[in-house]
Amino acid sequence: MYNNFCKKLQSEYGADIAKWSKAYNIPQEYFAGIIAVENTSLKPTASRLEPFVYSAIVSAVNGKQNKNFPGFLSKSQYLKTLDESSLKKLASSWGLGQIMGYYTLYSDFNFTLSDLINPSKQIEIIATFANRSKKWVVTFEHLMRWWNTGSIHGKTYNSNYVKNATLAKDTYRKLIEGI
């Protein structure tokens, strides 16, 4: 099911995946699992506006706290300086791993919105997030549930999300092992 996808992923991004896999001691196939369910087109500029997040950002602009995104309120003065297009960019997920734009608001994430459409930087960002998750993620299934929902026990919108990520992960592992 993921043979062609994994071959294309390895051909286009394999060197970056290998580099960041080694740097953070994250199995290369984990990247394939994440990217397969987040961006099967492999278009590094792919984005998707998340209306729920946009609503929370607009609430912060208006001085109201959203219980799901309480940190936005502390950024309200900055958010008030942005136009609607910029706010929507922050409320969108981007690139190969569909990383949320709002992460660029926080200094402990050292990347910009421009980085979120740069393929090499995207692989590094995926690795950074996966590396940070090692504190609470035990299994690949946990990683995928956390990636999609923010919780290792979260229910994914697509009931096949973890299953498909696992298929892609296993296919990529076989590809790089030459099996």
C-alpha positions in Angstrom: 0.0 0.0 0.0 2.8 2.4 0.8 5.6 1.1 -1.5 5.5 3.9 -4.0 5.1 6.5 -1.3 8.1 5.2 0.7 10.3 5.0 -2.5 9.4 8.6 -3.3 9.9 9.7 0.3 13.3 8.0 0.4 14.4 9.4 -2.9 13.4 13.0 -2.1 14.0 13.2 1.6 16.0 10.1 2.6 19.2 12.0 3.2 17.6 14.5 5.5 15.6 11.7 7.3 18.9 9.7 7.8 20.7 12.8 9.1 18.0 13.8 11.7 17.3 10.1 12.6 21.0 9.8 13.6 21.1 13.2 15.3 18.2 12.4 17.6 18.3 8.6 17.7 14.9 8.3 16.1 14.2 5.4 13.8 14.1 6.5 10.2 10.8 4.7 9.6 9.1 6.9 12.2 9.4 9.8 9.8 7.7 7.8 7.1 4.8 6.9 9.4 4.3 10.5 10.4 4.6 11.9 6.9 2.4 9.2 5.3 -0.6 10.1 7.3 0.0 13.8 7.4 1.0 14.6 3.8 0.8 11.7 1.4 1.3 14.2 -1.5 4.8 15.0 -0.2 4.2 18.6 -1.0 6.3 20.6 1.3 4.1 23.7 1.0 0.8 21.9 1.8 -1.2 23.6 4.5 -4.6 23.2 6.2 -6.4 25.8 8.2 -7.6 24.4 11.5 -10.8 26.4 12.3 -10.8 25.4 15.9 -7.3 26.8 16.4 -8.2 29.9 14.4 -11.1 30.5 16.7 -8.8 30.2 19.7 -6.4 32.7 18.2 -9.2 35.2 17.5 -10.4 34.8 21.1 -6.9 35.7 22.3 -6.8 38.7 20.0 -10.1 39.8 21.7 -8.6 39.2 25.2 -10.4 36.0 25.9 -8.8 32.8 27.0 -9.6 29.5 25.2 -9.4 26.5 27.6 -7.7 24.3 25.0 -5.1 26.9 24.1 -4.5 29.0 27.3 -1.0 30.1 26.1 -2.4 32.1 23.3 -3.7 34.8 25.7 -0.1 35.6 26.7 0.6 36.3 23.1 -2.4 38.6 22.6 -0.5 41.8 22.3 1.6 40.4 19.4 -1.4 38.7 17.8 -3.3 42.0 17.7 -0.6 43.4 15.4 -1.2 40.7 12.8 -3.6 40.8 9.9 -6.2 38.1 9.3 -4.0 36.3 6.7 -1.2 36.1 9.3 -3.5 34.8 12.0 -4.7 32.1 9.6 -1.2 31.1 8.9 -0.6 30.6 12.6 -3.8 28.5 12.8 -2.8 26.3 9.9 -0.8 23.1 9.8 2.1 23.0 7.4 4.4 20.8 5.4 5.4 17.2 5.5 4.5 16.7 9.1 1.6 19.2 9.2 3.2 21.2 12.0 1.0 23.9 13.5 2.0 27.4 12.7 1.3 28.7 16.2 4.4 26.8 17.5 6.4 29.6 15.9 5.0 31.9 18.7 7.1 30.2 21.3 10.8 30.8 21.8 11.5 27.2 22.8 10.7 26.2 19.2 13.4 27.7 17.1 11.7 27.9 13.7 9.6 30.3 11.6 6.6 30.0 9.3 9.1 30.0 6.4 10.8 27.0 7.9 7.5 25.2 7.8 7.5 25.1 4.0 11.3 24.3 3.7 11.5 20.5 3.2 14.9 20.1 4.9 13.9 22.2 7.9 10.6 20.3 8.1 12.4 17.0 8.6 14.5 18.6 11.3 11.3 20.0 13.0 9.6 16.6 12.9 12.8 15.1 14.5 12.8 17.9 17.1 9.2 17.2 18.0 9.6 13.4 18.1 12.7 13.8 20.2 10.9 16.0 22.8 8.1 13.4 22.9 10.5 10.7 24.2 9.7 11.9 27.7 6.2 10.5 27.5 5.9 8.4 24.4 6.7 4.8 24.8 5.5 3.1 21.6 5.1 4.1 18.0 1.3 4.0 18.5 1.7 6.5 21.4 3.8 8.8 19.1 1.2 8.7 16.4 -1.7 9.4 18.8 0.2 12.2 20.4 1.2 13.6 17.0 -2.5 13.7 15.9 -4.3 14.6 19.1 -1.8 15.9 21.6 -2.3 12.9 23.9 -0.8 9.4 23.8 -4.2 8.1 24.5 -6.1 10.5 22.2 -8.7 9.3 19.8 -7.7 10.1 16.2 -10.3 11.6 13.9 -9.4 8.9 11.3 -9.8 5.5 12.9 -7.1 4.1 10.5 -4.5 6.9 11.3 -2.3 4.7 13.5 -2.8 1.6 11.4 -1.8 3.5 8.2 1.2 5.1 9.9 2.3 1.7 11.1 2.0 0.3 7.6 4.1 3.1 6.1 6.7 2.7 9.0 7.0 -1.0 8.3 7.3 -0.5 4.5 10.0 2.2 4.9 12.0 0.0 7.3 11.9 -2.8 4.7 13.0 -0.4 2.0 16.0 1.0 3.8 17.0 -2.5 4.9 16.7 -3.7 1.3 14.2 -6.4 2.1 
